[in-house]
């Protein structure tokens, strides 16, 4: 597998890529992200943000850059990272007992010639209803911080998710299956 530069500070994305066998270095983009609700088409907005992150990192690093932006979608309403505990509570209440989607806009950029491949991956999640005690305990634990929709999927045995349709890793922000398929389909990406 090619060496990747991850345009993200997310320790979860880094760990997923490392566990999948990638030689990866994290290089956060440090861009100011526009609000996704500004985009009429959420998928186009996600791809735009992923490309924006990749291009920001490409101005300082060389190689194959992987960038992504992930959002939860409940009844057509995007849920990004909560700003505070109260917003996290509202988001968690919105996803409790629902079937909703997680979308990740992703981008691979080869800096040598600016070859770019990008897309959007969707995963459907069915979640059981939370009790008030479970919600308060989760919020008190701080696991909502920095997580899309205020929720961090536990890959091994998640206590709240009853079914996942699509890529499990996509929920954490790295659609591994799509990434591996793209790299297999476009071996030229690995040529540096």
C-alpha positions as CSV (number, residue, x, y, z in Angstrom):
1,X,0.0,0.0,0.0
2,X,1.2,3.5,-0.7
3,X,2.4,5.9,2.0
4,X,-0.4,8.4,2.8
5,X,-0.4,11.8,4.3
6,X,-3.5,12.2,6.4
7,X,-4.9,15.8,6.2
8,X,-6.4,15.5,9.7
9,X,-5.7,15.8,13.4
10,X,-8.1,12.9,14.1
11,X,-6.5,10.2,16.2
12,X,-9.3,7.9,15.1
13,X,-8.7,8.3,11.4
14,X,-5.0,7.8,11.9
15,X,-5.5,4.7,13.9
16,X,-7.9,3.2,11.4
17,X,-5.5,3.8,8.5
18,X,-2.6,2.3,10.5
19,X,-4.6,-0.7,11.5
20,X,-5.5,-1.2,7.8
21,X,-1.8,-1.5,7.0
22,X,-1.1,2.0,5.6
23,X,2.1,3.8,6.3
24,X,0.5,7.1,7.3
25,X,1.6,10.5,8.6
26,X,-0.8,12.9,10.1
27,X,-0.5,16.5,8.8
28,X,-3.6,18.6,9.9
29,X,-4.8,21.0,7.3
30,X,-5.6,23.8,9.9
31,X,-8.1,25.4,7.6
32,X,-11.2,27.2,8.8
33,X,-14.0,25.0,7.7
34,X,-17.1,26.6,6.2
35,X,-20.5,25.6,7.7
36,X,-21.9,22.7,5.7
37,X,-25.4,24.1,6.0
38,X,-24.3,26.8,3.5
39,X,-24.2,24.2,0.8
40,X,-27.4,23.4,-1.1
41,X,-26.0,19.9,-1.9
42,X,-24.5,18.4,1.2
43,X,-22.5,15.8,-0.8
44,X,-20.9,18.5,-3.0
45,X,-20.1,20.4,0.2
46,X,-18.4,17.4,1.8
47,X,-16.3,16.8,-1.3
48,X,-15.4,20.5,-1.5
49,X,-14.2,20.5,2.1
50,X,-12.1,17.3,1.6
51,X,-10.5,18.8,-1.4
52,X,-9.9,22.1,0.4
53,X,-8.1,20.2,3.2
54,X,-6.0,18.2,0.8
55,X,-5.0,21.3,-1.2
56,X,-4.0,23.1,2.0
57,X,-1.8,20.3,3.1
58,X,-0.4,20.0,-0.5
59,X,1.1,23.5,-0.1
60,X,3.3,22.1,2.7
61,X,3.8,18.4,2.1
62,X,4.6,16.1,-0.8
63,X,3.1,12.7,-1.6
64,X,-0.4,11.2,-1.6
65,X,-2.7,13.1,0.6
66,X,-6.0,11.6,2.0
67,X,-8.5,14.1,3.3
68,X,-12.1,13.6,4.5
69,X,-15.0,15.4,6.0
70,X,-17.8,13.5,7.8
71,X,-21.3,14.5,8.8
72,X,-24.3,12.8,10.2
73,X,-27.6,13.3,8.4
74,X,-30.9,13.0,10.3
75,X,-34.0,13.7,8.2
76,X,-31.9,15.7,5.8
77,X,-30.4,17.8,8.5
78,X,-26.6,17.7,8.8
79,X,-25.1,17.1,12.2
80,X,-21.4,18.1,12.5
81,X,-19.3,18.3,15.7
82,X,-21.2,19.8,18.7
83,X,-19.8,23.0,20.0
84,X,-20.7,22.2,23.6
85,X,-22.4,19.7,25.9
86,X,-25.9,21.2,25.3
87,X,-25.6,20.9,21.5
88,X,-24.2,17.4,21.9
89,X,-27.3,16.5,24.0
90,X,-29.6,17.8,21.3
91,X,-27.8,15.9,18.6
92,X,-27.8,12.7,20.6
93,X,-31.5,13.1,21.3
94,X,-32.0,13.6,17.5
95,X,-30.3,10.3,16.6
96,X,-31.7,8.2,19.5
97,X,-34.1,5.5,18.2
98,X,-33.6,6.5,14.5
99,X,-32.2,5.2,11.3
100,X,-29.9,7.9,10.0
101,X,-26.9,8.3,7.7
102,X,-23.3,9.2,8.0
103,X,-21.7,10.7,4.9
104,X,-18.0,11.2,4.3
105,X,-16.6,13.3,1.5
106,X,-13.1,12.1,0.7
107,X,-10.3,13.0,-1.5
108,X,-7.0,11.6,-2.6
109,X,-4.5,14.1,-4.1
110,X,-1.1,13.2,-5.5
111,X,1.0,16.3,-5.2
112,X,3.5,15.5,-7.9
113,X,1.0,16.3,-10.6
114,X,-2.2,17.3,-8.7
115,X,-4.0,14.1,-9.8
116,X,-7.2,14.1,-7.7
117,X,-9.8,11.4,-7.0
118,X,-12.8,12.1,-4.7
119,X,-16.3,11.0,-3.8
120,X,-18.8,10.5,-1.0
121,X,-19.5,7.4,1.0
122,X,-22.8,6.8,2.8
123,X,-23.4,4.5,5.7
124,X,-26.9,3.9,7.2
125,X,-27.0,3.4,11.0
126,X,-30.0,2.1,13.0
127,X,-29.8,3.1,16.6
128,X,-31.9,2.0,19.5
129,X,-33.5,4.6,21.8
130,X,-31.3,5.9,24.7
131,X,-32.6,6.1,28.2
132,X,-32.2,9.5,29.9
133,X,-29.7,7.9,32.3
134,X,-27.6,6.5,29.4
135,X,-27.7,9.9,27.7
136,X,-26.5,11.7,30.8
137,X,-23.8,9.1,31.5
138,X,-22.5,9.4,27.9
139,X,-22.5,13.2,28.1
140,X,-20.7,13.2,31.5
141,X,-18.0,10.9,30.0
142,X,-17.1,13.5,27.4
143,X,-17.1,11.0,24.5
144,X,-19.2,13.4,22.5
145,X,-16.4,15.9,22.1
146,X,-15.0,16.2,18.6
147,X,-17.4,13.6,17.2
148,X,-19.8,14.1,14.3
149,X,-23.3,14.1,15.7
150,X,-21.8,13.9,19.2
151,X,-21.5,10.1,18.9
152,X,-18.4,7.9,18.5
153,X,-19.2,4.5,17.1
154,X,-17.5,1.6,19.0
155,X,-16.4,-0.7,16.3
156,X,-16.3,-3.9,18.3
157,X,-19.5,-3.9,20.3
158,X,-21.5,-0.7,20.2
159,X,-24.2,-0.7,22.9
160,X,-26.6,1.7,21.0
161,X,-26.2,0.8,17.3
162,X,-28.4,-2.2,16.3
163,X,-27.5,-2.3,12.6
164,X,-25.0,-0.8,10.2
165,X,-25.6,-0.8,6.4
166,X,-22.4,0.0,4.6
167,X,-18.9,0.8,5.7
168,X,-18.4,0.7,9.5
169,X,-15.1,2.6,9.2
170,X,-16.9,5.4,7.2
171,X,-18.8,6.3,10.4
172,X,-15.4,7.2,12.0
173,X,-14.4,9.2,8.9
174,X,-12.4,6.8,6.7
175,X,-14.3,4.8,4.2
176,X,-11.5,2.1,4.1
177,X,-13.2,-0.2,1.6
178,X,-13.7,2.7,-0.9
179,X,-10.1,4.0,-0.3
180,X,-8.6,0.5,-0.9
181,X,-10.8,0.0,-4.0
182,X,-9.8,3.4,-5.5
183,X,-6.1,2.7,-4.8
184,X,-6.4,-0.7,-6.5
185,X,-8.3,0.8,-9.5
186,X,-6.0,3.8,-9.9
187,X,-2.5,2.3,-9.2
188,X,-1.0,5.5,-10.8
189,X,-1.9,7.3,-7.6
190,X,0.8,5.3,-5.8
191,X,3.4,6.4,-8.4
192,X,5.3,9.3,-6.8
